[in-house]
């Protein structure tokens, strides 16, 4: 009886490890972010003032409108703060919950927007493991946002695993910056 129980537990453990480590081909809906990062706002400001100094042809005016729209979206996305996680965890800390409350308030005020939660990891661990961990981080943020009143159809998630580090460093300070969930406005 004891050997049967041990074998059953070992088999269950193996199945759990395989299921957690297997990455899906498509981790999220195929919606792409449209907001530029906050640094793009700074780099586009001089270009706009230069365009205003000289008369522009009609096609440049269309470009300026598009640029202004993108800049507005980038400013809006900058209001959504990044949430950070502990090593090898997707549990929301008290600080992460406070940030998500602020993000939820913004999303409720801007109910016409859709937001993509992007899960990220540091570079330790396999690509498959980090994709799964990043997905769990994004899912935990989405789940908490829905408990705060954000409609699920206004949210999507994706995992980038360790593919989009915020800091290229190879120390604890850099790794801590990479264990995060980012927020991007999508179409």
Backbone bond lengths (Angstrom), bond angles and torsions (degrees), N, CA, C in turn:
res aa  C-N    CA-C-N  psi(-1)  N-CA   C-N-CA  omega(-1)  CA-C   N-CA-C  phi
1 X - - - 1.447 - - 1.528 110.41 -
2 X 1.335 117.45 -44.34 1.448 122.29 -178.89 1.534 110.91 -65.61
3 X 1.348 117.07 -38.14 1.461 120.88 178.71 1.525 110.44 -67.37
4 X 1.332 117.61 -38.38 1.461 121.10 178.35 1.524 110.63 -63.14
5 X 1.315 115.91 -41.77 1.466 120.54 179.84 1.526 110.50 -65.70
6 X 1.336 117.59 -41.19 1.455 122.15 178.65 1.527 110.44 -63.29
7 X 1.320 116.78 -44.10 1.476 120.55 178.76 1.520 110.95 -64.40
8 X 1.315 117.22 -40.87 1.461 121.37 178.94 1.525 110.62 -63.18
9 X 1.321 117.77 -44.36 1.454 121.67 178.26 1.529 111.25 -64.34
10 X 1.334 116.98 -40.84 1.466 120.72 178.62 1.527 110.45 -64.10
11 X 1.317 117.63 -42.73 1.467 121.19 178.90 1.524 110.64 -65.26
12 X 1.320 116.84 -41.79 1.467 121.25 178.04 1.524 110.48 -63.12
13 X 1.317 117.37 -41.02 1.459 122.16 178.41 1.530 110.31 -62.17
14 X 1.324 117.60 -45.33 1.469 121.44 179.79 1.524 111.52 -62.64
15 X 1.302 117.68 -42.93 1.466 121.84 178.76 1.528 110.16 -63.29
16 X 1.319 116.90 -41.36 1.467 120.98 179.70 1.524 110.69 -64.17
17 X 1.312 117.76 -43.98 1.469 121.98 179.61 1.526 109.96 -63.49
18 X 1.314 118.02 -43.64 1.469 120.57 180.00 1.519 110.72 -65.39
19 X 1.302 118.06 -41.39 1.465 120.88 -179.08 1.523 111.13 -67.16
20 X 1.324 117.60 -39.09 1.466 120.77 -179.39 1.522 111.53 -72.86
21 X 1.316 117.81 -31.33 1.451 120.78 -176.05 1.515 114.53 -87.40
22 X 1.312 118.30 -12.61 1.458 120.87 -178.27 1.515 110.03 -82.45
23 X 1.335 115.62 123.77 1.467 119.97 178.05 1.515 109.36 -90.04
24 X 1.305 115.00 143.35 1.453 120.17 176.46 1.515 108.42 -84.97
25 X 1.337 116.70 155.24 1.460 119.37 178.19 1.518 110.99 -62.05
26 X 1.313 117.04 -49.63 1.452 120.45 178.95 1.517 107.54 -117.44
27 X 1.320 116.37 117.16 1.438 121.58 -173.17 1.518 111.56 -87.04
28 X 1.337 117.80 -17.80 1.454 120.95 -174.50 1.509 110.26 -151.41
29 X 1.297 115.93 171.39 1.450 121.01 174.08 1.516 108.95 -57.00
30 X 1.302 117.37 152.97 1.461 120.57 -175.11 1.526 112.23 -87.28
31 X 1.319 116.95 45.71 1.457 121.22 175.83 1.517 107.92 -93.12
32 X 1.310 117.30 137.32 1.447 122.15 -178.29 1.519 110.73 -105.44
33 X 1.331 117.58 143.01 1.452 119.42 177.15 1.527 110.60 -67.89
34 X 1.335 115.80 144.56 1.457 120.27 178.30 1.515 111.71 -111.88
35 X 1.310 117.85 -12.87 1.454 120.08 -177.49 1.519 110.16 -83.05
36 X 1.311 115.58 137.29 1.451 120.86 175.92 1.517 108.05 -81.47
37 X 1.346 117.88 155.53 1.451 118.92 176.81 1.526 111.07 -64.27
38 X 1.318 116.46 161.76 1.465 121.37 -175.98 1.520 112.22 -58.06
39 X 1.333 118.36 -29.58 1.456 120.12 179.90 1.517 111.36 -66.79
40 X 1.333 117.58 -24.85 1.460 120.08 179.32 1.523 111.13 -68.98
41 X 1.325 117.52 -25.95 1.460 120.70 178.32 1.515 109.31 -64.69
42 X 1.324 117.28 -42.75 1.443 121.24 -179.47 1.527 110.92 -65.89
43 X 1.322 117.63 -40.74 1.454 119.89 -176.37 1.514 112.97 -75.11
44 X 1.332 119.36 -21.31 1.453 120.04 -179.24 1.518 112.55 -87.66
45 X 1.315 119.31 -18.30 1.461 121.16 -177.23 1.522 112.70 -61.47
46 X 1.348 122.16 -46.09 1.449 120.33 178.73 1.529 112.07 -64.32
47 X 1.308 118.35 -35.34 1.460 121.06 -179.18 1.519 110.56 -63.82
48 X 1.328 117.49 -38.55 1.457 120.57 -179.75 1.527 110.68 -67.00
49 X 1.345 118.17 -40.70 1.458 119.46 -178.65 1.520 110.15 -69.46
50 X 1.324 119.34 -33.38 1.458 122.01 177.78 1.521 110.00 -67.03
51 X 1.331 117.91 -36.98 1.460 120.56 179.31 1.521 111.46 -66.74
52 X 1.306 118.32 -31.79 1.453 121.46 -178.03 1.529 111.60 -74.80
53 X 1.339 118.22 -26.21 1.446 121.25 -178.90 1.523 112.03 -69.50
54 X 1.317 117.66 -37.51 1.453 121.50 -178.24 1.514 109.96 -109.08
55 X 1.341 117.45 143.06 1.458 118.53 175.54 1.525 109.36 -62.59
56 X 1.304 115.57 136.97 1.456 120.53 -176.03 1.516 109.62 -111.47
57 X 1.328 116.60 147.09 1.452 119.34 174.43 1.523 109.93 -65.91
58 X 1.321 116.58 166.93 1.458 122.52 -174.83 1.532 111.93 -58.64
59 X 1.335 118.85 -38.78 1.460 121.61 -179.19 1.525 111.13 -66.17
60 X 1.326 117.92 -32.64 1.458 120.86 178.16 1.525 110.20 -69.19
61 X 1.327 117.40 -32.31 1.465 120.62 177.73 1.522 110.17 -63.52
62 X 1.322 116.68 -39.47 1.463 120.42 176.86 1.525 109.56 -63.47
63 X 1.349 117.43 -41.79 1.457 121.30 177.91 1.520 110.97 -60.61
64 X 1.335 116.67 -40.96 1.461 120.60 -178.95 1.524 111.14 -63.75
65 X 1.324 117.80 -40.48 1.465 120.46 178.11 1.524 110.39 -63.24
66 X 1.322 116.38 -43.64 1.455 120.32 179.15 1.519 110.37 -63.31
67 X 1.331 116.78 -41.94 1.451 121.56 179.11 1.521 110.46 -62.65
68 X 1.333 117.37 -42.16 1.460 120.16 178.56 1.521 111.23 -63.86
69 X 1.339 117.36 -40.77 1.461 120.56 178.08 1.526 110.54 -61.63
70 X 1.326 116.85 -45.01 1.464 121.46 179.38 1.517 110.40 -63.26
71 X 1.324 116.55 -40.66 1.460 120.53 179.56 1.518 110.68 -63.96
72 X 1.327 118.15 -41.65 1.460 121.31 177.81 1.524 110.38 -60.42
73 X 1.330 116.71 -43.56 1.465 120.18 179.62 1.517 110.89 -64.80
74 X 1.349 117.00 -37.29 1.457 120.13 179.03 1.520 110.75 -66.30
75 X 1.326 116.95 -39.50 1.458 120.09 177.11 1.521 110.12 -63.89
76 X 1.334 117.40 -42.35 1.457 120.54 178.06 1.522 110.42 -62.04
77 X 1.333 117.42 -43.65 1.459 120.75 -179.00 1.526 110.59 -64.89
78 X 1.342 116.99 -30.92 1.460 120.27 179.04 1.525 111.15 -65.65
79 X 1.336 117.91 -23.61 1.453 120.97 178.21 1.525 111.95 -73.78
80 X 1.308 117.70 -17.80 1.461 122.03 177.43 1.527 107.81 -88.86
81 X 1.309 115.73 118.90 1.461 120.68 -174.04 1.520 112.06 -88.77
82 X 1.308 115.64 151.83 1.453 123.85 178.03 1.526 109.97 -76.59
83 X 1.330 115.45 143.81 1.464 122.50 176.92 1.528 107.66 -108.37
84 X 1.327 116.71 135.09 1.465 121.78 -178.74 1.527 111.04 -110.23
85 X 1.348 115.53 151.77 1.461 122.54 -176.09 1.519 110.75 -124.47
86 X 1.327 115.73 158.75 1.456 121.75 174.05 1.523 109.12 -75.23
87 X 1.321 116.19 166.04 1.457 122.51 178.85 1.528 110.77 -57.90
88 X 1.330 115.98 132.09 1.461 123.49 174.75 1.535 112.30 55.91
89 X 1.337 116.95 37.80 1.455 120.85 -176.44 1.522 111.21 -142.58
90 X 1.322 115.00 149.99 1.457 120.66 171.37 1.526 110.46 -124.17
91 X 1.321 116.16 17.83 1.463 122.54 177.17 1.528 108.22 -79.10
92 X 1.330 116.10 133.81 1.461 121.22 -179.13 1.532 110.03 -80.53
93 X 1.319 116.04 124.45 1.459 120.92 176.19 1.526 109.34 -76.59
94 X 1.313 116.71 172.11 1.463 121.19 176.83 1.525 110.15 -60.68
95 X 1.317 116.70 -42.19 1.469 120.90 178.88 1.529 110.37 -63.66
96 X 1.313 117.87 -41.51 1.468 121.36 178.67 1.530 110.46 -63.18
97 X 1.313 117.27 -40.59 1.470 120.83 178.74 1.532 111.09 -64.50
98 X 1.330 116.82 -38.57 1.472 119.96 177.35 1.525 111.09 -63.37
99 X 1.316 116.69 -41.90 1.470 120.96 178.29 1.523 109.85 -65.36
100 X 1.324 116.86 -42.32 1.461 120.09 179.30 1.527 111.52 -64.22
101 X 1.320 117.83 -32.77 1.469 120.63 176.23 1.521 110.27 -63.09
102 X 1.333 117.15 -42.67 1.470 121.05 177.32 1.528 110.42 -64.95
103 X 1.327 116.50 -42.72 1.467 120.07 178.32 1.531 110.73 -62.90
104 X 1.327 116.72 -39.70 1.468 120.72 179.42 1.525 110.30 -64.62
105 X 1.329 117.47 -41.05 1.468 120.43 177.22 1.530 110.53 -58.64
106 X 1.336 116.31 -44.47 1.456 120.37 178.93 1.532 110.61 -62.78
107 X 1.326 116.77 -44.51 1.466 121.34 -178.79 1.525 111.45 -64.02
108 X 1.324 116.83 -37.68 1.458 120.06 178.96 1.532 110.82 -69.44
109 X 1.327 117.83 -34.72 1.472 121.25 176.47 1.528 111.10 -71.15
110 X 1.322 116.77 -31.35 1.466 123.17 -178.59 1.523 108.85 -111.17
111 X 1.317 115.98 59.75 1.464 121.28 -171.54 1.526 113.85 -67.27
112 X 1.323 118.09 -12.51 1.458 120.30 178.73 1.515 113.51 -80.89
113 X 1.313 117.61 -7.09 1.459 120.61 -177.49 1.526 110.87 -97.15
114 X 1.318 114.02 155.24 1.458 121.04 171.91 1.517 107.08 -113.99
115 X 1.319 116.07 141.64 1.458 121.36 -175.81 1.523 109.80 -122.55
116 X 1.322 114.60 136.25 1.459 121.18 175.88 1.524 108.29 -104.79
117 X 1.323 116.50 126.43 1.460 122.29 176.63 1.525 106.63 -93.94
118 X 1.337 115.38 125.24 1.462 121.09 -174.09 1.526 109.59 -113.32
119 X 1.343 116.09 110.98 1.460 121.42 -179.86 1.509 111.69 -83.15
120 X 1.332 116.94 135.90 1.459 123.27 -178.23 1.522 110.60 -134.98
121 X 1.333 115.34 158.09 1.463 121.92 -179.42 1.519 109.81 -135.55
122 X 1.340 116.12 166.50 1.462 119.05 171.49 1.528 108.30 -78.72
123 X 1.325 116.93 177.32 1.462 119.62 -171.69 1.530 114.52 -85.11
124 X 1.307 118.16 6.05 1.463 119.94 177.67 1.529 108.97 -84.54
125 X 1.302 117.20 141.32 1.464 121.78 -179.70 1.523 111.28 97.49
126 X 1.319 115.33 167.23 1.468 120.51 -178.08 1.530 110.85 -73.77
127 X 1.313 116.12 161.51 1.467 121.01 178.56 1.527 110.22 -61.13
128 X 1.330 117.20 -42.08 1.457 120.96 -178.75 1.522 111.55 -64.96
129 X 1.331 115.94 -43.67 1.458 119.82 179.69 1.526 110.31 -62.50
130 X 1.335 116.81 -44.10 1.458 120.33 -177.99 1.526 112.38 -69.46
131 X 1.322 117.89 -31.71 1.474 119.53 174.18 1.529 110.52 -63.35
132 X 1.327 115.60 -42.93 1.470 119.46 179.03 1.527 111.09 -67.22
133 X 1.318 117.42 -41.66 1.465 121.13 179.39 1.531 110.63 -66.02
134 X 1.334 116.95 -42.42 1.466 120.46 177.38 1.522 111.54 -61.96
135 X 1.327 116.08 -39.23 1.468 120.16 177.24 1.531 110.41 -63.83
136 X 1.310 117.30 -43.48 1.466 120.23 178.89 1.526 111.81 -64.42
137 X 1.333 116.97 -35.86 1.467 120.17 177.08 1.523 110.18 -64.80
138 X 1.320 116.30 -45.84 1.471 119.99 179.35 1.528 110.53 -64.02
139 X 1.323 116.73 -43.14 1.471 120.44 179.53 1.522 111.98 -62.31
140 X 1.334 117.43 -39.84 1.465 118.76 -179.20 1.528 110.34 -66.98
141 X 1.331 118.00 -35.93 1.466 120.64 176.49 1.525 110.36 -67.12
142 X 1.342 117.22 -43.80 1.465 121.21 179.05 1.526 110.09 -61.75
143 X 1.313 116.75 -44.60 1.467 120.57 -179.04 1.526 110.87 -61.04
144 X 1.320 117.17 -43.33 1.459 119.91 179.83 1.535 110.90 -67.26
145 X 1.325 117.45 -39.58 1.470 120.41 177.91 1.523 111.11 -61.17
146 X 1.323 117.52 -38.13 1.469 119.60 179.26 1.524 110.96 -69.02
147 X 1.330 117.67 -32.14 1.473 118.68 175.98 1.523 111.27 -68.94
148 X 1.338 116.76 -20.31 1.462 121.35 178.41 1.533 112.16 -90.38
149 X 1.339 116.84 3.02 1.458 120.29 174.16 1.516 116.11 106.07
150 X 1.333 118.50 -2.12 1.465 120.50 176.66 1.519 108.01 -73.93
151 X 1.332 116.34 130.99 1.461 120.22 -177.74 1.529 110.34 -69.86
152 X 1.327 117.40 135.49 1.464 120.97 -178.10 1.531 113.68 -58.64
153 X 1.339 118.23 -30.44 1.459 119.25 -179.23 1.533 111.85 -73.74
154 X 1.321 118.66 -7.23 1.464 123.22 176.18 1.520 111.64 -94.81
155 X 1.328 116.61 1.37 1.460 122.14 -176.49 1.528 111.22 -126.45
156 X 1.305 115.47 144.06 1.457 121.63 168.88 1.529 106.70 -141.53
157 X 1.310 116.99 170.09 1.455 119.16 -179.88 1.519 109.77 -142.41
158 X 1.323 113.69 158.68 1.458 121.87 176.79 1.524 107.65 -150.56
159 X 1.312 116.17 153.60 1.455 120.96 175.27 1.522 108.68 -114.86
160 X 1.319 115.43 129.15 1.462 120.46 173.36 1.522 110.69 -102.24
161 X 1.332 116.70 -2.16 1.459 119.44 -179.46 1.512 110.32 57.30
162 X 1.340 116.25 -126.19 1.467 120.39 179.90 1.525 111.56 -103.67
163 X 1.332 117.79 14.32 1.462 122.08 -173.56 1.529 115.28 -78.38
164 X 1.326 118.96 -19.88 1.469 121.27 -177.59 1.529 110.38 -128.01
165 X 1.333 117.18 71.77 1.464 118.88 -178.91 1.529 111.69 -69.96
166 X 1.313 116.35 142.91 1.462 121.61 174.47 1.520 110.16 -79.94
167 X 1.328 116.72 -26.63 1.461 122.65 -179.53 1.525 107.82 -136.08
168 X 1.320 117.04 126.21 1.466 122.32 -177.21 1.528 112.86 -79.03
169 X 1.333 117.80 -5.36 1.462 121.50 -176.79 1.521 112.88 -60.78
170 X 1.325 114.13 168.62 1.463 120.36 -177.76 1.524 110.19 -127.54
171 X 1.342 115.26 48.40 1.454 121.07 177.15 1.530 108.70 -139.35
172 X 1.330 116.34 176.02 1.461 120.14 -174.53 1.529 112.50 -61.19
173 X 1.326 117.80 -36.75 1.471 120.46 179.95 1.532 110.84 -63.16
174 X 1.331 116.96 -42.17 1.468 121.01 178.35 1.522 110.63 -69.01
175 X 1.309 117.36 -43.49 1.463 120.69 -179.61 1.526 110.94 -61.55
176 X 1.331 116.88 -38.18 1.468 120.39 -179.94 1.533 110.95 -63.50
177 X 1.334 117.85 -34.67 1.468 121.43 178.28 1.526 111.82 -71.43
178 X 1.328 116.92 -24.16 1.463 121.25 -176.83 1.529 113.28 -88.68
179 X 1.324 118.46 -16.23 1.469 122.47 178.33 1.523 107.94 -87.07
180 X 1.346 116.32 87.37 1.462 118.74 -168.29 1.516 112.21 -152.71
181 X 1.334 113.54 169.07 1.466 122.29 168.62 1.527 106.10 -125.80
182 X 1.328 116.25 120.57 1.452 122.99 177.55 1.517 109.58 -97.14
183 X 1.329 116.53 164.83 1.462 121.79 -178.75 1.518 108.45 -128.80
184 X 1.346 116.60 129.53 1.461 122.07 179.72 1.531 109.11 -131.42
185 X 1.321 115.04 139.98 1.460 119.99 176.50 1.520 107.46 -80.29
186 X 1.318 116.98 133.05 1.468 122.25 -178.73 1.531 110.22 -121.28
187 X 1.315 115.66 166.77 1.473 120.30 178.58 1.497 111.23 -69.70
